[in-house]
Structures are given as structure tokens and as C-alpha cells.
Amino acid sequence: MSTASSVPDPDDPTAWLSLADLAEHTGEQPKKIRQLVREDRLVTVKRAGTEHVPAAFVADGRLLKGLGGVTTLLHDAGYNPDESLRWLFTENDVLGVSPVQAMAEGRPTEVKRVAQTLGF
């Protein structure tokens, strides 16, 4: 998988953005993006030596609403980045779609509610 130069189809979980690309596409300062990573509010994976995020984390030029809170809950439940990504992109029986899709549909509160049950 390679770094995307523009935001690809948000339904394509195999597309990745570097943190620099993420800052460019969302209009956030790179410093703010790095802060989100440090605070476990953004799940990243190393690709070609740099940190990347799924392009599906971006909709309408912004990070998905509720993403930071959900990724914090996953981290607090003991999920590592790979497990977090797997959970975010796997269809959930309660939501009827993957958590990322539910957030893209404007249902971040439901996703957070489901994530709160993890690890208990």
C-alpha cells in the first residue's frame, strides 16, 4: 500500500495517507496531527518507514467526527494499532456496518457506545 497523493474513495480501507498528507487534506497543522497521535486519538501504522492512517478516516476534508474518542477507548481497552484498525473496519453486528462506516454516516455516538463495551 502506498501513500495517497489525494484523498481516495473513503470506502477503500486499503488506501493510506501519510501524516503530512493528512494535515494537508484536513487543513490541520502538522503539529496538531502529531499531538492527536501522541494522545492516542489517531491510530497510525508504519508504512515505508513513516506513519500513515487510513484515508477512510477523512470525510469532506475533515477527520471523522468521534474518531478521536473511539480510538482513545480502543487504546484504553488494550488494543494495539493493528487490532484497533481491524475493529474499526470490521462489520459490527450492533451497528450493522463497520465502525468507520457508521462514523462516516454521522453515528459517532453509537460507535463510541459500542467501543465502551470492549475490554469488559
PAZAPA-4460 file (N, C-alpha, C; in steps of 0.05 Angstrom, whole numbers, plus 32768, in hexadecimal, padded with zeros to 4 digits):
% residues 120
    n_x    n_y    n_z   ca_x   ca_y   ca_z    c_x    c_y    c_z   seq   type   mol
   8011   7FE9   8000   8000   8000   8000   8012   8018   8000     1      M     A
   800A   802D   7FF2   801A   8044   7FF0   800C   805D   7FFA     2      S     A
   801C   8071   7FFD   8011   808B   8006   8000   8096   7FF0     3      T     A
   7FE9   809F   7FF7   7FD7   80AB   7FE3   7FDE   80C9   7FE0     4      A     A
   7FDD   80D3   7FC7   7FE3   80EF   7FC3   7FCA   8100   7FC5     5      S     A
   7FB3   80F4   7FC4   7F99   8102   7FC8   7F87   80EF   7FD7     6      S     A
   7F73   80FA   7FE3   7F61   80E9   7FF3   7F52   80D6   7FE0     7      V     A
   7F57   80BC   7FE2   7F49   80A9   7FD2   7F2D   80A3   7FDD     8      P     A
   7F1F   8092   7FCF   7F04   8089   7FD8   7F05   8081   7FF5     9      D     A
   7EF5   808E   8006   7EF6   8088   8023   7EEC   806C   802A    10      P     A
   7EE0   805E   8017   7ED7   8043   801C   7EED   802E   8016    11      D     A
   7F05   8038   800E   7F1B   8026   8008   7F2F   8025   801F    12      D     A
   7F2C   8011   8031   7F3D   8010   8049   7F5A   8009   8043    13      P     A
   7F60   8003   802A   7F7C   7FFD   8024   7F8C   8015   801C    14      T     A
   7F7F   802C   801A   7F8D   8045   8012   7F97   8053   802B    15      A     A
   7FB0   805C   802A   7FBD   8068   8041   7FC6   8085   803B    16      W     A
   7FC7   8095   8050   7FD1   80B0   804E   7FE8   80B3   8063    17      L     A
   7FFE   80C0   805B   8012   80C6   806E   8007   80DC   8080    18      S     A
   8014   80E1   8097   800B   80F6   80A8   800D   8111   809B    19      L     A
   8021   8115   808B   8023   812E   807C   800C   8131   8068    20      A     A
   8005   811C   805A   7FEF   811D   8048   7FD5   8121   8057    21      D     A
   7FD2   8115   806F   7FBA   8118   807F   7FB7   8136   8087    22      L     A
   7FCD   8142   8090   7FCC   815E   8097   7FC4   816F   807F    23      A     A
   7FCF   8169   8068   7FC8   8179   8050   7FAB   8176   8049    24      E     A
   7FA0   815D   804A   7F85   8158   8041   7F70   8162   8055    25      H     A
   7F78   8165   806E   7F64   816D   8082   7F68   818B   808A    26      T     A
   7F7E   8196   8081   7F84   81B2   8089   7F8E   81B5   80A5    27      G     A
   7F93   819F   80B2   7F9E   81A0   80CE   7FBC   81A5   80CC    28      E     A
   7FC6   81B2   80E1   7FE3   81B6   80E2   7FF0   819B   80E8    29      Q     A
   8007   8196   80DC   8015   817C   80E2   801A   8178   8100    30      P     A
   801F   818E   810E   8023   818C   812B   800A   8180   8139    31      K     A
   7FF2   8189   8130   7FD9   817F   813B   7FD6   8161   8135    32      K     A
   7FDD   8159   811D   7FDB   813C   8115   7FED   812C   8127    33      I     A
   8006   8135   812B   8019   8126   813C   800E   8125   8159    34      R     A
   8001   813A   8162   7FF6   813A   817D   7FE0   8125   817F    35      Q     A
   7FCF   8123   816B   7FBA   810E   816B   7FC6   80F2   816D    36      L     A
   7FDC   80EE   815F   7FEA   80D4   8160   7FF4   80CF   817C    37      V     A
   8002   80E3   8188   800E   80E0   81A2   7FF8   80DA   81B7    38      R     A
   7FE1   80E6   81B4   7FCB   80E3   81C7   7FBA   80CA   81C2    39      E     A
   7FC3   80B9   81AF   7FB4   80A1   81A8   7F98   80A7   819D    40      D     A
   7F95   80BE   8190   7F7B   80C6   8185   7F7B   80C1   8166    41      R     A
   7F91   80B6   815C   7F93   80AF   8140   7FA5   8096   813D    42      L     A
   7F9A   8082   8131   7FA8   8068   812D   7FB9   806A   8114    43      V     A
   7FD3   8064   8117   7FE5   8065   8101   7FF3   804A   80FE    44      T     A
   7FFD   8045   80E6   800E   802D   80E1   8026   8037   80D1    45      V     A
   803C   8029   80D5   8054   802F   80C5   8052   8022   80AA    46      K     A
   8056   8033   8096   8057   802A   807A   806F   8038   806D    47      R     A
   8081   8029   8062   8099   8033   8055   80A8   8047   8068    48      A     A
   80A8   8040   8082   80B8   804F   8095   80AA   8068   80A0    49      G     A
   8092   806E   8098   8084   8085   80A2   8068   807D   80AC    50      T     A
   805D   808D   80BD   8042   8088   80C8   802D   808F   80B3    51      E     A
   8019   807E   80B1   8003   8082   809F   7FE8   807C   80AD    52      H     A
   7FD3   8087   80A2   7FB8   8082   80AC   7FA7   807A   8094    53      V     A
   7F92   806A   8098   7F80   8064   8082   7F73   807E   8078    54      P     A
   7F71   8080   805E   7F64   8097   8051   7F47   8098   8059    55      A     A
   7F3B   8082   8061   7F1F   8081   8069   7F1A   8091   8083    56      A     A
   7F2F   8099   8091   7F2C   80A9   80A9   7F24   80C6   80A1    57      F     A
   7F25   80CD   8087   7F1F   80E8   807E   7F06   80E7   806E    58      V     A
   7EF4   80FA   8074   7EDB   80FD   8065   7ED6   811B   8062    59      A     A
   7ED0   8124   804B   7ECB   8140   8046   7EE1   8152   8050    60      D     A
   7EFA   8149   804D   7F11   8159   8055   7F16   815C   8072    61      G     A
   7F0A   814A   8082   7F0D   814B   809F   7F10   812E   80AA    62      R     A
   7F1D   812C   80C1   7F1E   8113   80CF   7F01   810B   80D7    63      L     A
   7EFB   80F2   80D6   7EE0   80E9   80DE   7ED9   80F2   80FA    64      L     A
   7EC1   80FC   80FD   7EB8   8105   8117   7EB7   80ED   812A    65      K     A
   7EC3   80F0   8141   7EC2   80DB   8155   7EDA   80C8   8154    66      G     A
   7EEA   80CA   813F   7F01   80B8   813B   7F14   80B9   8153    67      L     A
   7F1B   80D1   815C   7F2E   80D3   8172   7F25   80C5   818B    68      G     A
   7F0B   80C9   8192   7F01   80BC   81AA   7F00   809E   81A8    69      G     A
   7EF9   8094   8190   7EF8   8077   818C   7F14   806B   818D    70      V     A
   7F27   8077   8180   7F42   806C   8180   7F4E   806D   819C    71      T     A
   7F47   8081   81AC   7F50   8082   81C8   7F44   806B   81D7    72      T     A
   7F2A   8065   81D3   7F1D   804F   81E1   7F2B   8034   81D9    73      L     A
   7F31   8031   81BF   7F3E   8018   81B7   7F59   8015   81C4    74      L     A
   7F68   802B   81C5   7F83   802A   81D2   7F80   8023   81EF    75      H     A
   7F6D   8030   81FD   7F68   802B   8219   7F5F   800E   821F    76      D     A
   7F52   8002   820B   7F49   7FE6   820D   7F60   7FD2   8207    77      A     A
   7F78   7FDD   8201   7F8F   7FCC   81FC   7F93   7FC4   81DF    78      G     A
   7F85   7FD0   81CD   7F88   7FC9   81B1   7FA2   7FD7   81A6    79      Y     A
   7FB2   7FC8   8197   7FC9   7FD3   8189   7FBF   7FDF   816F    80      N     A
   7FD0   7FEE   8161   7FC6   7FFB   8148   7FBA   7FE8   8134    81      P     A
   7FC6   7FD0   8130   7FBB   7FBD   811C   7FA0   7FB3   8125    82      D     A
   7F9D   7FAD   813F   7F83   7FA4   8149   7F6E   7FBA   8147    83      E     A
   7F76   7FD3   814D   7F64   7FE9   814B   7F5A   7FED   812E    84      S     A
   7F6C   7FEB   811B   7F64   7FEE   80FF   7F52   7FD7   80F6    85      L     A
   7F58   7FBF   80FF   7F47   7FA8   80F9   7F2B   7FAD   8104    86      R     A
   7F29   7FB6   811D   7F0F   7FBB   8128   7F00   7FD1   8119    87      W     A
   7F0E   7FE7   8113   7F02   7FFE   8105   7EF7   7FF6   80EA    88      L     A
   7F03   7FE3   80DC   7EFC   7FDD   80C0   7EEC   7FC3   80BD    89      F     A
   7EE6   7FB6   80D4   7ED7   7F9C   80D3   7EB9   7FA3   80D9    90      T     A
   7EA8   7F97   80C9   7E8B   7F9B   80CE   7E84   7F93   80EA    91      E     A
   7E75   7FA4   80F7   7E6D   7FA0   8113   7E4F   7F98   8113    92      N     A
   7E48   7F83   8121   7E2C   7F7A   8122   7E19   7F8F   812D    93      D     A
   7E22   7F9D   8141   7E11   7FB1   814E   7E0C   7FC9   813B    94      V     A
   7E21   7FD2   812D   7E20   7FE9   811C   7E15   7FE2   8100    95      L     A
   7E18   7FC9   80F8   7E0F   7FC1   80DD   7E22   7FC7   80C7    96      G     A
   7E37   7FD6   80CD   7E4C   7FDD   80BB   7E66   7FDE   80CB    97      V     A
   7E7C   7FE4   80BE   7E95   7FE8   80CD   7E93   8001   80DD    98      S     A
   7EA2   8003   80F3   7EA2   801C   8103   7EAB   8034   80F2    99      P     A
   7EBE   8031   80E1   7EC6   8048   80D0   7EAF   8051   80BE   100      V     A
   7EA1   803E   80B3   7E8A   8045   80A2   7E74   8052   80B2   101      Q     A
   7E6F   8049   80CA   7E5B   8055   80DB   7E63   8072   80E2   102      A     A
   7E7C   8077   80E8   7E85   8092   80ED   7E82   80A4   80D4   103      M     A
   7E88   8098   80BD   7E86   80A7   80A4   7E68   80AE   809F   104      A     A
   7E56   809D   80A9   7E39   80A2   80A6   7E2E   80B5   80BB   105      E     A
   7E40   80BF   80CC   7E38   80D2   80E1   7E2D   80C5   80FA   106      G     A
   7E37   80AD   8101   7E2E   809F   8118   7E45   809A   812C   107      R     A
   7E55   80AF   8132   7E6C   80AB   8144   7E64   80A3   8161   108      P     A
   7E4D   80AD   816A   7E44   80A6   8185   7E3F   8088   8188   109      T     A
   7E32   807C   8174   7E2D   8060   8174   7E47   8050   8175   110      E     A
   7E5A   8059   8164   7E74   804B   8163   7E82   804D   817E   111      V     A
   7E81   8064   818A   7E8E   8067   81A4   7E81   8055   81B9   112      K     A
   7E67   8054   81B8   7E58   8042   81CB   7E61   8025   81C8   113      R     A
   7E64   801C   81AF   7E6D   8000   81AA   7E89   7FFD   81B3   114      V     A
   7E9B   8011   81AE   7EB7   800F   81B5   7EBA   800E   81D4   115      A     A
   7EA8   801C   81E2   7EAA   801C   81FF   7EA6   8001   820C   116      Q     A
   7E9A   7FEE   81FD   7E95   7FD4   8208   7EAE   7FC1   8205   117      T     A
   7EC2   7FCA   81F6   7ED9   7FBA   81F1   7EEB   7FB8   820A   118      L     A
   7EF6   7FA1   820E   7F08   7F9E   8224   7EFB   7F98   823F   119      G     A
   7EE0   7F96   823E   7ED2   7F90   8257   7EC7   7F74   8257   120      F     A
***
